[in-house]
Amino acid sequence: MNILAVIPARGGSKGVPGKNKKLLNGKPLIQYSIDAALQSKYISEVVVTTDDTEIIAIAKSLGANVPFVRPKHLAEDATPTLPVIQHAVSFLKEAGKHFDAICLLQPTSPFRPKGFLDRAVETFKEKQTDSLVSVLEVPHQYNPHWTFEANENGVLEIATGEKNIIPRRQELPKAYHRDGSIYMTKTNVLMQENSLYGSSLAYIVSDEKFYVNIDTLEDWEKATELAKTITL
C-alpha cells in the first residue's frame, strides 16, 4: 500500500500564536509529527502543507517534502481539514504521484509512541475499511448509554435512543472518542466521496498518557510537562 502522510501546519493560530513552529521541549511542534511519519516503515512520502515560509524551512530541514505553498483561502481560521488534504493530493496527482491511502497527522497531537503509527497502518490493512482513526475510551460517566438529550418537549431521552437505562457500569459497552493523533483514509474515499471516513471505520486505541490536543495555552503547558516525562 502506497501511503502519503499529510501534515497540515498553517502559520496562523489564535489559541497559541505560532504554535506549529513554537519550540516544545527544544523541538518545533511540527517536528514531532514529521519524525513519526519519517520513522514509519509504511509511509511512502511525508508532505507538509503550510502557508508559512518559516514552517516551510523547518519542515524541509527535517526531511519533509513541501512541494507547494498552501493557498490563502485554505489557510483561514475556519478552513476545514478535508479540502486542505484534497488540495495536497490533487497537487501531487498532477505531478504524477498516486497514493492508495492518506494518513493525516495533526501537529496539535504531537505524542505518538514508537511503532504506534505502524500498528495503525497494519490494522488499517487488516480490517480493509475505508478509514481508521486513533481513539481513547470514553469514561463510563460519559458513555452515550448514560447521556441524555432533551426532546422538543424539554424532556430528557437517552442519547442512544434506548428506552431503559443500563443499570450497571459493568454492563456498558465500550465507547470511544477520536484523540486526533492519527486519521487514515483510502484516497478514492477522500477524493470521490468527499469524506475522511467513508462507510467503514477501523480504530486503534491510543495510550492515555500520551494524550494532549493543543488548542490553548493551558494545553501547551500540559504538553510541555508531558514532553519531559514520556519517551517516543
C-alpha positions as CSV (number, residue, x, y, z in Angstrom):
1,M,0.0,0.0,0.0
2,N,1.4,3.4,-1.1
3,I,0.6,5.8,1.8
4,L,1.0,9.6,1.8
5,A,1.4,11.3,5.2
6,V,-0.1,14.8,5.2
7,I,0.8,17.2,8.0
8,P,-1.2,20.4,8.0
9,A,0.5,23.3,9.7
10,R,-0.6,26.8,8.8
11,G,1.2,29.8,10.2
12,G,-1.8,31.5,12.0
13,S,-3.1,30.3,15.3
14,K,-5.2,32.3,17.8
15,G,-5.1,29.9,20.8
16,V,-1.3,29.5,20.8
17,P,0.3,32.0,18.4
18,G,2.8,30.4,16.0
19,K,2.3,27.1,17.7
20,N,3.4,24.9,14.8
21,K,6.9,26.3,14.9
22,K,7.0,27.1,18.6
23,L,9.6,25.1,20.5
24,L,8.2,22.3,22.6
25,N,10.9,20.8,24.8
26,G,13.5,22.1,22.4
27,K,11.8,21.0,19.2
28,P,9.4,22.8,16.9
29,L,5.9,21.4,17.5
30,I,5.7,20.2,13.9
31,Q,8.8,18.1,14.3
32,Y,7.0,15.5,16.4
33,S,4.7,14.6,13.6
34,I,7.3,14.8,10.9
35,D,9.6,12.5,12.9
36,A,6.8,10.0,13.5
37,A,6.0,9.8,9.8
38,L,9.6,9.5,8.7
39,Q,10.2,6.7,11.2
40,S,7.3,4.6,9.8
41,K,8.2,1.7,7.6
42,Y,4.9,2.1,5.7
43,I,4.8,5.8,4.9
44,S,5.9,6.4,1.3
45,E,6.1,10.2,1.4
46,V,5.7,13.0,4.0
47,V,4.2,16.2,2.9
48,V,3.7,19.4,4.9
49,T,1.0,21.8,3.7
50,T,1.5,25.3,5.0
51,D,1.3,28.9,4.1
52,D,4.2,30.0,6.3
53,T,7.7,30.5,5.0
54,E,9.4,29.7,8.3
55,I,7.4,26.4,8.7
56,I,8.4,25.6,5.1
57,A,12.1,26.0,6.0
58,I,11.7,24.0,9.2
59,A,9.9,21.2,7.5
60,K,12.4,20.9,4.7
61,S,15.3,20.9,7.2
62,L,13.7,18.0,9.0
63,G,13.3,15.9,5.8
64,A,9.7,16.5,4.9
65,N,8.5,17.5,1.4
66,V,6.9,20.9,0.9
67,P,6.0,20.9,-2.8
68,F,3.7,24.0,-2.7
69,V,2.7,27.0,-0.6
70,R,-0.8,26.4,0.7
71,P,-3.3,28.9,-1.0
72,K,-4.6,31.7,1.3
73,H,-8.2,30.5,1.0
74,L,-7.2,27.2,2.5
75,A,-5.3,28.8,5.4
76,E,-8.1,30.7,7.2
77,D,-9.1,30.1,10.8
78,A,-12.3,28.3,9.8
79,T,-10.8,26.3,6.9
80,P,-11.8,22.6,7.3
81,T,-9.2,19.9,7.1
82,L,-10.7,17.9,4.3
83,P,-10.2,20.4,1.5
84,V,-6.6,21.0,2.7
85,I,-5.8,17.4,2.3
86,Q,-7.6,17.1,-1.0
87,H,-5.6,20.1,-2.3
88,A,-2.3,18.3,-1.4
89,V,-3.5,15.0,-3.1
90,S,-4.6,16.8,-6.2
91,F,-1.3,18.7,-6.5
92,L,0.7,15.5,-6.2
93,K,-1.5,13.8,-8.7
94,E,-0.8,16.5,-11.2
95,A,2.9,15.8,-10.6
96,G,2.4,12.1,-11.4
97,K,2.2,10.8,-7.8
98,H,-0.5,8.5,-6.8
99,F,-1.3,7.0,-3.4
100,D,-3.6,4.3,-2.1
101,A,-4.2,6.0,1.2
102,I,-3.7,9.2,3.0
103,C,-2.5,9.5,6.7
104,L,-3.4,12.7,8.4
105,L,-1.0,13.6,11.2
106,Q,-2.1,16.7,13.1
107,P,0.8,18.6,14.8
108,T,-1.6,19.5,17.7
109,S,-1.5,15.9,18.8
110,P,2.3,15.5,18.8
111,F,3.0,12.5,21.0
112,R,2.8,9.1,19.2
113,P,4.9,6.4,20.8
114,K,7.4,4.5,18.8
115,G,5.7,1.9,16.5
116,F,2.2,3.3,17.1
117,L,1.8,4.6,13.5
118,D,3.0,1.3,12.0
119,R,0.5,-0.6,14.2
120,A,-2.2,1.7,12.9
121,V,-1.3,1.0,9.3
122,E,-1.2,-2.7,9.9
123,T,-4.7,-2.5,11.5
124,F,-5.9,-0.5,8.5
125,K,-4.6,-3.1,6.1
126,E,-6.0,-6.0,8.1
127,K,-9.5,-4.5,8.5
128,Q,-9.7,-3.3,4.9
129,T,-12.0,-0.5,5.9
130,D,-12.5,2.9,4.2
131,S,-10.7,4.6,7.1
132,L,-9.1,4.4,10.5
133,V,-8.8,6.7,13.5
134,S,-6.9,6.6,16.7
135,V,-9.2,6.7,19.8
136,L,-9.4,6.8,23.5
137,E,-12.0,5.0,25.6
138,V,-14.8,7.3,26.9
139,P,-15.0,7.3,30.7
140,H,-18.1,5.4,31.9
141,Q,-19.9,8.5,33.2
142,Y,-19.9,10.0,29.7
143,N,-20.8,6.8,27.9
144,P,-23.5,7.5,25.3
145,H,-25.8,5.0,27.0
146,W,-25.6,7.1,30.2
147,T,-26.0,10.5,28.5
148,F,-29.2,12.3,27.6
149,E,-30.7,14.7,25.0
150,A,-33.7,17.0,25.5
151,N,-36.5,16.4,23.1
152,E,-38.8,19.1,21.7
153,N,-40.9,19.0,24.9
154,G,-37.9,19.6,27.1
155,V,-37.9,16.0,28.4
156,L,-34.7,14.0,28.6
157,E,-34.2,10.9,26.5
158,I,-31.3,8.5,26.4
159,A,-28.9,9.7,23.6
160,T,-28.7,6.2,22.1
161,G,-32.5,6.1,21.6
162,E,-33.0,3.3,24.2
163,K,-36.0,3.3,26.5
164,N,-34.3,1.8,29.5
165,I,-31.1,2.9,31.2
166,I,-28.4,0.3,31.6
167,P,-28.2,0.0,35.4
168,R,-24.6,-1.1,36.0
169,R,-21.3,0.3,34.8
170,Q,-20.0,-3.2,34.1
171,E,-22.8,-3.7,31.6
172,L,-21.9,-0.7,29.5
173,P,-20.4,-1.4,26.1
174,K,-17.1,0.3,25.5
175,A,-17.4,3.7,23.7
176,Y,-14.5,5.7,22.1
177,H,-13.7,9.2,21.1
178,R,-11.2,10.4,18.5
179,D,-8.0,11.6,20.1
180,G,-6.7,13.4,17.0
181,S,-3.4,11.5,16.7
182,I,-4.0,9.5,13.5
183,Y,-6.5,9.6,10.7
184,M,-6.1,7.2,7.7
185,T,-8.3,7.2,4.6
186,K,-8.3,5.5,1.3
187,T,-7.6,8.0,-1.4
188,N,-10.6,7.2,-3.5
189,V,-12.9,7.7,-0.5
190,L,-11.2,11.1,0.3
191,M,-11.4,12.4,-3.2
192,Q,-14.5,10.8,-4.7
193,E,-16.8,10.5,-1.7
194,N,-15.5,13.8,-0.2
195,S,-15.1,12.1,3.2
196,L,-12.4,11.4,5.8
197,Y,-14.3,8.4,7.0
198,G,-16.3,6.7,4.2
199,S,-18.7,4.0,5.2
200,S,-16.5,1.7,7.3
201,L,-14.2,2.9,10.1
202,A,-11.5,0.9,11.9
203,Y,-9.7,2.1,15.1
204,I,-6.6,1.8,17.1
205,V,-6.6,2.6,20.9
206,S,-4.1,5.2,22.0
207,D,-2.3,5.3,25.3
208,E,-3.9,7.9,27.6
209,K,-0.6,9.0,29.0
210,F,0.4,10.4,25.6
211,Y,-2.8,12.4,25.0
212,V,-2.8,16.1,24.5
213,N,-4.7,18.2,22.0
214,I,-3.0,21.6,21.8
215,D,-5.6,24.3,21.3
216,T,-5.0,26.7,24.2
217,L,-2.1,28.0,26.2
218,E,-3.2,25.6,29.0
219,D,-2.9,22.7,26.6
220,W,0.6,23.9,25.6
221,E,1.6,23.9,29.3
222,K,0.3,20.3,29.6
223,A,2.2,19.3,26.5
224,T,5.4,20.9,27.9
225,E,5.1,18.8,31.1
226,L,4.3,15.6,29.2
227,A,7.3,16.1,26.9
228,K,9.6,15.9,29.9
229,T,8.2,12.6,31.1
230,I,7.4,10.4,28.0
231,T,9.7,8.5,25.7
232,L,8.8,8.5,22.0
